[in-house]
Amino acid sequence: MQADLGLQVTLKAGGPQTSIAPGVYFPVRIPTYTGASTGGSDYRANISGCNGIPISIGTTLQSENGNMIGPTSQGIADLIALDPMADWDPATKSVINSCAQATTACAPRSPRIVAIPIFDTAVFESTKRQGLPVFTVVNILGFFIDQMQGNDVVGYLTEVPGLTVGAGPGLDPRAAFLWNIQLIR
């Protein structure tokens, strides 16, 4: 909802007192061209850069084991280093001082604006006792990575461009900060 634009959110819980289940801290295994990514090195790389595999509504992602404090911190530091002066302006609910806004832009938008999948909690609950729980994507939100606060990743909900894959489900603009351009004949 538009009222949530600019809402500050803790994206990744950094300690057991804030995890959603014992040993589950929100890291997921993002698919790669060679299969699922696993382990800290892949997890860090998936934070600091796009691996090129589209994630769409309906995709099922597997949880990654453990808290991943080191890989999270390293991946976030790498990502912030791509646009170190970028900041969040609460008045305009937008990113300011980004390298994307420079005369010679570094990118179409701040590299610190990322797409975050939102998952179906019922699917998570039904699979958490069967080994690694799964997350089924039900929506995608834009998120500006602001900082690491202790072991937590903190940022703001924002808009981000997306891609419609095949005949996948459309996005309700009232319920997502992801927007896409479609070509229709």
C-alpha positions as CSV (number, residue, x, y, z in Angstrom):
1,M,0.0,0.0,0.0
2,Q,1.1,3.5,-0.8
3,A,0.9,4.4,3.0
4,D,3.8,1.9,3.6
5,L,6.1,3.7,1.1
6,G,9.1,4.8,3.1
7,L,8.4,2.5,6.1
8,Q,11.6,1.6,7.9
9,V,11.9,-2.2,8.1
10,T,14.3,-4.7,9.6
11,L,14.9,-7.0,6.6
12,K,17.0,-9.7,8.3
13,A,16.9,-10.6,11.9
14,G,20.3,-10.8,13.4
15,G,19.8,-12.9,16.5
16,P,17.8,-15.9,17.9
17,Q,15.4,-13.6,19.8
18,T,14.1,-12.2,16.5
19,S,14.3,-15.3,14.2
20,I,11.0,-16.7,12.8
21,A,11.9,-20.2,13.9
22,P,14.9,-21.9,15.6
23,G,17.8,-21.6,13.1
24,V,15.7,-19.6,10.5
25,Y,16.8,-16.0,10.0
26,F,15.3,-15.3,6.6
27,P,18.3,-16.1,4.3
28,V,17.1,-18.0,1.2
29,R,18.8,-20.0,-1.5
30,I,18.4,-18.1,-4.8
31,P,18.4,-20.2,-7.9
32,T,21.4,-19.9,-10.2
33,Y,22.0,-21.1,-13.8
34,T,23.7,-24.2,-12.4
35,G,21.0,-25.0,-9.7
36,A,20.4,-23.7,-6.2
37,S,23.0,-21.6,-4.5
38,T,24.2,-22.9,-1.2
39,G,26.5,-21.7,1.6
40,G,27.9,-18.4,2.7
41,S,29.8,-17.5,-0.4
42,D,26.8,-17.8,-2.7
43,Y,24.6,-16.0,-0.1
44,R,27.0,-13.1,0.1
45,A,27.3,-12.9,-3.7
46,N,23.5,-12.9,-4.0
47,I,23.3,-9.9,-1.6
48,S,26.1,-7.8,-3.2
49,G,25.0,-8.3,-6.9
50,C,22.3,-9.6,-9.1
51,N,22.8,-13.2,-10.3
52,G,20.5,-12.6,-13.3
53,I,17.9,-15.3,-12.5
54,P,14.4,-13.8,-12.4
55,I,12.3,-14.6,-9.3
56,S,8.6,-14.3,-9.9
57,I,5.4,-14.6,-7.9
58,G,4.8,-18.3,-7.3
59,T,8.5,-19.2,-7.1
60,T,9.5,-21.5,-4.2
61,L,12.8,-20.8,-2.5
62,Q,14.5,-22.9,0.1
63,S,15.8,-21.5,3.4
64,E,19.5,-21.3,3.9
65,N,20.9,-22.8,7.2
66,G,22.0,-20.6,10.0
67,N,22.2,-16.9,10.8
68,M,24.8,-16.0,8.1
69,I,26.0,-13.0,10.1
70,G,29.4,-12.8,8.4
71,P,28.2,-13.3,4.8
72,T,25.2,-10.9,5.4
73,S,27.5,-8.2,6.8
74,Q,30.1,-8.7,4.0
75,G,27.4,-8.7,1.2
76,I,25.7,-5.6,2.6
77,A,29.1,-3.8,2.9
78,D,29.8,-4.7,-0.7
79,L,26.4,-3.4,-1.8
80,I,26.7,-0.2,0.2
81,A,30.2,0.4,-1.3
82,L,28.6,0.5,-4.8
83,D,26.7,3.7,-3.8
84,P,28.2,4.9,-0.5
85,M,26.7,8.4,-0.5
86,A,23.1,7.3,-1.1
87,D,20.8,8.1,1.7
88,W,17.1,8.0,2.4
89,D,15.1,11.2,2.5
90,P,12.0,10.7,4.8
91,A,10.4,13.9,3.5
92,T,10.3,12.8,-0.1
93,K,10.3,9.0,0.7
94,S,13.1,8.5,-1.9
95,V,16.8,7.9,-2.3
96,I,19.0,11.0,-2.4
97,N,22.7,11.6,-3.2
98,S,22.9,8.4,-5.2
99,C,25.5,7.8,-7.9
100,A,22.5,7.0,-10.1
101,Q,21.6,10.7,-9.9
102,A,25.1,11.9,-10.9
103,T,25.8,13.6,-14.2
104,T,27.5,10.4,-15.3
105,A,25.2,7.9,-13.6
106,C,26.6,4.6,-12.2
107,A,23.3,2.8,-12.9
108,P,19.6,3.5,-13.8
109,R,18.8,3.5,-10.0
110,S,20.8,3.2,-6.8
111,P,22.4,-0.3,-6.6
112,R,21.2,-0.3,-3.0
113,I,17.6,-0.5,-4.2
114,V,16.8,-4.2,-4.4
115,A,13.7,-6.4,-5.0
116,I,12.7,-8.4,-1.9
117,P,10.4,-11.4,-2.2
118,I,7.5,-11.6,0.3
119,F,6.5,-15.2,1.2
120,D,3.4,-17.2,2.1
121,T,3.6,-17.8,5.9
122,A,1.3,-20.8,5.7
123,V,3.6,-22.6,3.3
124,F,6.6,-21.8,5.6
125,E,4.7,-23.1,8.6
126,S,3.7,-26.3,6.9
127,T,7.3,-27.1,5.8
128,K,9.4,-25.9,8.7
129,R,9.4,-29.4,10.4
130,Q,10.5,-31.2,7.3
131,G,14.1,-30.1,7.2
132,L,14.8,-26.8,5.5
133,P,11.6,-24.8,5.3
134,V,10.5,-23.3,2.0
135,F,9.3,-19.8,1.1
136,T,6.7,-19.4,-1.7
137,V,6.9,-15.9,-3.2
138,V,3.5,-14.1,-3.1
139,N,4.6,-10.5,-3.7
140,I,7.8,-8.5,-4.4
141,L,8.7,-5.2,-2.7
142,G,11.3,-2.6,-3.4
143,F,13.7,-2.0,-0.6
144,F,16.5,0.5,-0.1
145,I,19.3,-1.0,1.9
146,D,20.3,1.7,4.5
147,Q,22.7,0.0,6.9
148,M,23.6,-2.8,9.2
149,Q,22.4,-2.1,12.7
150,G,24.2,-4.6,14.8
151,N,23.5,-7.9,13.0
152,D,20.2,-6.6,11.5
153,V,19.8,-5.3,7.9
154,V,17.7,-2.1,8.0
155,G,16.2,-0.1,5.2
156,Y,13.1,1.4,3.7
157,L,10.3,0.2,1.5
158,T,10.5,1.9,-1.9
159,E,9.6,1.4,-5.5
160,V,11.7,-0.7,-7.9
161,P,11.2,-1.6,-11.5
162,G,10.5,-5.2,-12.3
163,L,10.1,-7.6,-15.2
164,T,7.0,-9.6,-16.2
165,V,8.1,-13.2,-17.0
166,G,6.0,-15.0,-19.6
167,A,2.3,-15.2,-18.7
168,G,3.0,-14.9,-14.9
169,P,0.6,-13.2,-12.6
170,G,0.4,-9.4,-12.8
171,L,1.1,-7.1,-10.0
172,D,-1.5,-5.1,-8.1
173,P,0.0,-1.6,-7.9
174,R,-1.9,-1.0,-4.7
175,A,-0.2,-3.9,-3.0
176,A,3.4,-3.8,-4.3
177,F,6.2,-1.4,-4.8
178,L,7.4,-3.3,-7.8
179,W,6.3,-1.8,-11.1
180,N,6.8,-3.2,-14.6
181,I,6.3,-2.2,-18.2
182,Q,4.4,-4.6,-20.4
183,L,4.2,-4.6,-24.2
184,I,0.8,-5.7,-25.3
185,R,-0.3,-6.3,-28.9
